[in-house]
Amino acid sequence: MASEYSSVKFRALSVAAVTAGYPLGAMATGLVAGQLLPEYGWRSLFVLGGTITLAMALFVYWLIPESLQFLLEKRPHGALVQINKILLRLGREPLKKLPRINAEHCDGSSGVFANMLALLNPVNRRTTLNLWLTFFVCFCTLYFLMSWIPKLVVNAGLPEQTGNYAFSLFNMGGVLGIFLLGSLATRWKLTGLVSFFLVSAATGMIIFALAPRDESLLLVLIFLIGLMQQGGFCGLYAVAAKVYPTGIRSTGVGWAVGLGRFGAVIGPAVAGVTIASGVSMAGNFYLFAVPMLLGGVLAYRLQVE
């Protein structure tokens, strides 16, 4: 939706602003949990989270407009009225009647299964598989870092408070990195930027592994890793939104993120085994820099402006 309602120039920035909610939410949750848990227990987090989610469902239903492309192509009951309401909100003149849509301007998708099959047709297959693998390897490293940063810092002999600081700085860097990439994407090629950010994150992880156990230095490095890693990773959402036509865009992004989340399971699980086996913090950072580097190479191959 953010992609469709954005100009081409600012599309990546718009998608980045939306996906920045993820690390912002992670930071906010840590702060809220610190206040609620001692007084009200763990159940209070579920009550609060569920209440906010229900409220957001109402917010989405009432305030976020339907896709104009969907209304024009599928033409559900009352499509003209809905389109004119959206156009008025955008400061545009309303339509007197629905325009004719030429067959060649439609993507030809007719339903969920048709959209799924369209992702793997000869035109989209290579891009789709490349995108899925890119999300998978990036999820592996992202969730390794999200799940194990505090524990690894403590295992390295630093105070528990430093581990919490490291986790917060990782997410703070992520927020800044997302907006930085989105801003730069208004001037430079999107996949080139995503690739640069991901490769830089992998390089930062190797530097982190080699660095002396100085608390201030490690916190600065983890902040920079978060900036580059999460900035590049969230840029993939913008890439996914650009590589597919409107009719299968949501399906394409959904499948890429959904299948990529297998990496979110496998990455932390592998790290759990290596940490239990006595692999050091440095060793784990070396290990998970590899999928991050691979993600940078795969992102570059997508070739999206």
TAQUIDA-V925601 format. One line per field, one symbol per residue. ss: DSSP state (H for helix, E for strand, L for the rest). phi: phi as a letter, one per 20 degrees, with the letter a starting at -180 (. if undefined). Layout:
ss: ???
phi: ???
//
This chain:
ss: LLLLLLLLLLHHHHHHHHHHHHHHHHHHHHHHHHHHHHHHLLHHHHHHHHHHHHHHHHHHHHHLLLLHHHHHHHLLLLHHHHHHHHHHHLLLLLLLLLLLLLHHHLLLLLLHHHHHHHHLLLLLHHHHHHHHHHHHHHHHHHHHHHHHHHHHHHHLLLLHHHHHHHHHHHHHHHHHHHHHHHHHLLLLLHHHHHHHHHHHHHHHHHHHHHLLLLHHHHHHHHHHHHHHHHHHHHHHHHHHHHHLLHHHHHHHHHHHHHHHHHHHHHHHHHHHHHHHLLLLHHHHHHHHHHHHHHHHHHHHHHLLL
phi: .fffedfgfdffffffffffgfffffffffffffeegfecnfffffffffffffffffgffedeffffffffeelfgmfffffffffffemdffeebfffdfgfeeenfcrgfffffffdfgfdgffffffgfffgfffgfgfgffecggffffffnefffffffffffgffffffffffffffffdcfffffgfffffffffffffgfefffegfffffffffffgffffffffffffffeedfgfdfffffffffffffgffefgfffffffffenffgffffgfeffffffffffffffldf
//
